[in-house]
Amino acid sequence: MDAIVDFEPLPPFQDSAPAPDKVVQGQPRQQLWNVRSSSDGRFHVGEWASTVGAWRVSYTEYELCRLLEGVVRLRDAQGGERIYRAGESFVIEPGFCGIFEVMEPCRKLYAIYE
């Protein structure tokens, strides 16, 4: 079935980290398993994991997240914050600027639309 994409087994991961000038706390390391991207490069889906740390973000895309493990905190530029734990889902919309903080090592499913 070409129109259905399975997450098992995951493809090899890409190891990365936030740009050093964006990091505000810790030394976060990240792993990305991009399972599928659309042919126009505007839609992506997969899994992502990170160690503890915090960095500045500025979203130009929509991202649906389903936290599988860990705890994250999102703080906006006005000082508002939300904490999400394993089992919870959230959407980040274009225009969100703030801090993405991994409080406990985390892993999430993501779907991104640019």
Backbone bond lengths (Angstrom), bond angles and torsions (degrees), N, CA, C in turn:
res aa  C-N    CA-C-N  psi(-1)  N-CA   C-N-CA  omega(-1)  CA-C   N-CA-C  phi
1 M - - - 1.459 - - 1.528 109.09 -
2 D 1.282 118.09 103.96 1.457 121.94 -178.05 1.523 113.22 -71.85
3 A 1.315 118.48 -20.19 1.463 121.17 -176.04 1.526 112.82 -90.33
4 I 1.339 117.74 3.66 1.463 121.60 178.47 1.520 108.31 -123.14
5 V 1.327 116.12 133.03 1.466 121.39 -178.41 1.522 108.65 -115.25
6 D 1.317 117.20 124.27 1.458 122.38 177.29 1.523 110.13 -91.77
7 F 1.323 116.40 146.66 1.459 121.91 176.05 1.529 111.63 -88.76
8 E 1.310 118.31 -8.94 1.454 122.47 -179.49 1.512 109.73 -114.57
9 P 1.283 120.09 128.71 1.463 125.28 -7.75 1.527 110.07 -78.38
10 L 1.337 115.65 153.20 1.461 120.54 177.40 1.530 110.06 -69.29
11 P 1.324 116.49 147.89 1.467 118.75 174.64 1.524 109.87 -69.24
12 P 1.321 118.58 169.71 1.477 119.97 175.18 1.531 109.75 -57.58
13 F 1.329 117.11 144.17 1.458 120.36 -178.16 1.516 111.38 -84.93
14 Q 1.331 113.66 158.00 1.460 122.31 172.26 1.525 106.31 -104.93
15 D 1.309 117.51 127.98 1.464 123.05 179.41 1.523 108.01 -91.74
16 S 1.347 116.87 135.11 1.460 119.83 -179.32 1.523 110.36 -156.05
17 A 1.312 114.41 -177.02 1.469 122.82 176.78 1.520 107.24 -155.41
18 P 1.328 117.14 156.11 1.461 118.43 174.48 1.530 109.91 -62.41
19 A 1.316 116.51 153.27 1.468 120.35 176.80 1.525 108.95 -56.83
20 P 1.338 118.09 136.19 1.471 121.30 -176.31 1.529 114.16 -52.82
21 D 1.335 118.32 -34.04 1.460 120.24 -178.96 1.524 113.01 -75.08
22 K 1.353 117.77 -9.39 1.461 121.59 177.49 1.531 112.89 -97.82
23 V 1.334 117.63 -17.26 1.466 121.54 -177.32 1.526 109.84 -72.21
24 V 1.343 115.35 129.88 1.472 120.79 178.30 1.524 112.14 -113.67
25 Q 1.341 116.47 -12.28 1.468 119.87 -179.95 1.518 109.92 -159.56
26 G 1.319 116.69 134.86 1.456 122.08 174.67 1.518 113.25 75.78
27 Q 1.321 114.18 -165.71 1.461 122.82 177.65 1.524 108.05 -134.60
28 P 1.336 116.72 66.86 1.467 119.33 -174.27 1.519 112.76 -63.84
29 R 1.327 114.88 139.18 1.468 123.12 173.69 1.516 107.21 -118.02
30 Q 1.310 116.25 142.30 1.454 120.63 -174.61 1.519 111.43 -128.50
31 Q 1.328 114.54 152.55 1.454 122.08 173.84 1.514 107.83 -127.89
32 L 1.324 116.36 138.78 1.456 122.68 -177.16 1.520 109.25 -128.95
33 W 1.333 115.57 126.10 1.457 122.65 174.11 1.524 106.59 -114.23
34 N 1.318 118.50 89.40 1.460 120.37 179.61 1.529 107.78 -80.42
35 V 1.328 115.69 112.49 1.454 121.22 -174.80 1.532 111.06 -81.68
36 R 1.324 116.83 -37.52 1.466 119.63 -179.64 1.519 110.21 -158.89
37 S 1.332 115.02 141.62 1.464 122.85 170.56 1.515 107.00 -125.39
38 S 1.319 116.59 145.67 1.461 120.74 178.25 1.523 109.77 -70.31
39 S 1.310 116.34 160.44 1.464 120.64 -177.44 1.530 112.11 -63.91
40 D 1.341 117.58 -25.90 1.469 119.94 178.44 1.532 112.53 -88.86
41 G 1.351 117.31 -0.61 1.458 121.49 177.03 1.517 115.15 73.01
42 R 1.334 117.74 15.72 1.471 120.31 -177.35 1.529 113.36 -100.99
43 F 1.325 118.16 -13.72 1.462 121.96 -178.58 1.515 108.89 -127.06
44 H 1.340 116.01 134.01 1.464 122.12 -178.95 1.525 108.35 -138.76
45 V 1.333 115.98 145.06 1.452 120.57 178.41 1.526 108.92 -144.70
46 G 1.348 115.40 142.55 1.452 119.50 179.70 1.514 111.97 172.81
47 E 1.328 114.44 -155.83 1.469 121.91 177.31 1.516 109.00 -122.41
48 W 1.319 115.29 153.55 1.463 122.83 -177.72 1.520 107.44 -144.27
49 A 1.320 116.77 143.70 1.469 121.76 178.23 1.520 108.63 -137.30
50 S 1.347 115.80 153.07 1.462 119.99 178.88 1.519 110.28 -149.81
51 T 1.333 114.13 148.66 1.456 120.53 170.09 1.527 108.02 -82.92
52 V 1.314 116.69 175.56 1.465 122.92 -177.51 1.526 111.31 -64.14
53 G 1.325 115.71 140.78 1.454 122.42 177.27 1.518 109.89 159.05
54 A 1.333 116.39 176.71 1.464 121.68 179.79 1.514 109.29 -142.96
55 W 1.343 115.81 145.08 1.463 120.89 -179.77 1.526 109.61 -151.29
56 R 1.337 114.67 156.29 1.458 122.00 178.41 1.531 109.46 -76.09
57 V 1.337 115.42 139.84 1.461 121.65 177.37 1.528 109.77 -130.90
58 S 1.309 115.21 154.42 1.460 122.64 174.88 1.529 106.20 -145.00
59 Y 1.330 116.79 105.73 1.463 121.89 -172.69 1.528 112.08 -87.29
60 T 1.323 115.84 133.12 1.459 123.18 171.16 1.528 109.94 -112.77
61 E 1.332 116.84 -0.96 1.451 123.61 -175.41 1.524 110.35 -125.46
62 Y 1.338 115.73 168.09 1.463 122.41 169.84 1.519 106.89 -90.76
63 E 1.339 116.65 139.99 1.460 119.79 174.12 1.520 109.96 -137.88
64 L 1.318 115.60 122.27 1.457 122.87 172.12 1.519 106.85 -93.96
65 C 1.328 116.90 128.21 1.467 122.46 -178.95 1.522 109.82 -123.60
66 R 1.307 115.99 137.77 1.466 123.32 171.66 1.520 105.83 -124.12
67 L 1.340 116.12 108.35 1.463 120.86 -176.12 1.534 109.64 -75.47
68 L 1.325 115.67 119.94 1.463 122.00 -179.70 1.524 111.72 -90.79
69 E 1.333 116.27 -34.26 1.468 122.78 -179.00 1.522 108.31 -145.83
70 G 1.332 115.93 153.05 1.458 121.03 169.75 1.510 115.87 87.07
71 V 1.353 113.75 -168.83 1.466 122.79 -177.71 1.525 108.05 -139.54
72 V 1.350 116.25 132.89 1.461 121.25 175.93 1.521 109.56 -128.04
73 R 1.335 114.92 153.62 1.468 121.28 175.20 1.527 107.31 -126.21
74 L 1.335 115.90 132.66 1.458 121.99 173.90 1.520 107.75 -110.65
75 R 1.324 115.97 124.93 1.476 121.60 178.41 1.517 108.09 -118.69
76 D 1.343 116.36 126.36 1.458 118.77 179.30 1.528 110.75 -86.54
77 A 1.310 115.81 173.57 1.468 121.80 -175.51 1.521 112.13 -65.71
78 Q 1.329 118.05 -20.23 1.465 121.73 178.91 1.532 112.88 -89.75
79 G 1.322 117.38 -1.52 1.459 121.44 177.96 1.514 115.15 97.94
80 G 1.338 117.80 -3.53 1.464 120.15 176.21 1.517 109.62 -71.08
81 E 1.316 116.84 150.18 1.463 119.06 179.87 1.514 111.52 -144.62
82 R 1.332 114.29 154.05 1.463 122.48 174.56 1.513 107.80 -137.35
83 I 1.331 115.52 141.32 1.467 121.78 178.09 1.526 108.14 -113.68
84 Y 1.335 115.74 134.65 1.461 122.00 178.84 1.519 109.14 -123.88
85 R 1.334 114.29 141.77 1.460 121.88 -178.56 1.529 109.92 -121.34
86 A 1.324 115.61 165.02 1.462 121.49 178.45 1.525 110.06 -46.89
87 G 1.329 116.23 133.95 1.458 122.13 -179.89 1.514 113.19 97.18
88 E 1.328 117.84 -11.38 1.466 121.04 -178.80 1.527 110.73 -100.16
89 S 1.330 114.86 155.28 1.462 122.30 -179.66 1.512 109.66 -125.19
90 F 1.334 116.13 153.59 1.461 121.30 177.41 1.522 109.40 -158.20
91 V 1.332 115.48 161.59 1.461 122.55 177.07 1.520 107.75 -121.63
92 I 1.325 115.93 131.85 1.461 122.26 172.23 1.526 105.96 -103.79
93 E 1.332 116.68 128.69 1.462 120.95 -177.13 1.526 111.27 -101.53
94 P 1.352 115.94 159.47 1.466 119.23 175.62 1.533 109.85 -55.18
95 G 1.312 115.42 141.69 1.460 120.51 -179.73 1.515 113.50 99.93
96 F 1.358 117.77 -13.63 1.464 118.84 177.79 1.522 108.85 -69.14
97 C 1.319 115.63 124.51 1.460 122.26 174.72 1.519 107.34 -127.47
98 G 1.304 116.73 134.36 1.453 119.72 -179.62 1.513 111.69 168.86
99 I 1.337 114.39 -145.54 1.460 122.09 -176.89 1.519 109.01 -119.39
100 F 1.334 115.83 129.95 1.460 122.74 171.78 1.518 105.49 -102.69
101 E 1.333 116.72 116.00 1.465 121.21 -177.38 1.513 110.42 -118.63
102 V 1.316 116.57 126.90 1.456 122.65 173.25 1.527 106.18 -95.47
103 M 1.335 115.97 110.05 1.464 121.98 -176.42 1.528 111.60 -86.25
104 E 1.337 116.50 -31.67 1.458 123.97 174.18 1.524 105.64 -135.35
105 P 1.325 118.88 142.42 1.464 119.65 -179.06 1.529 109.99 -44.58
106 C 1.326 115.66 134.05 1.464 118.76 -172.85 1.518 111.82 -130.19
107 R 1.324 112.23 164.76 1.463 122.15 174.57 1.517 106.31 -146.10
108 K 1.330 116.88 137.97 1.460 119.50 -178.71 1.516 110.99 -142.41
109 L 1.335 115.17 155.16 1.452 122.67 165.20 1.515 105.99 -88.02
110 Y 1.330 117.22 144.01 1.462 119.44 178.17 1.523 110.09 -136.43
111 A 1.321 114.13 151.62 1.456 123.32 168.56 1.525 105.36 -135.78
112 I 1.324 116.69 120.80 1.459 122.02 -175.70 1.519 108.98 -117.92
113 Y 1.335 115.81 133.87 1.457 121.72 173.96 1.532 107.99 -122.72
114 E 1.329 116.28 119.87 1.466 121.38 -179.49 1.514 109.98 -102.61
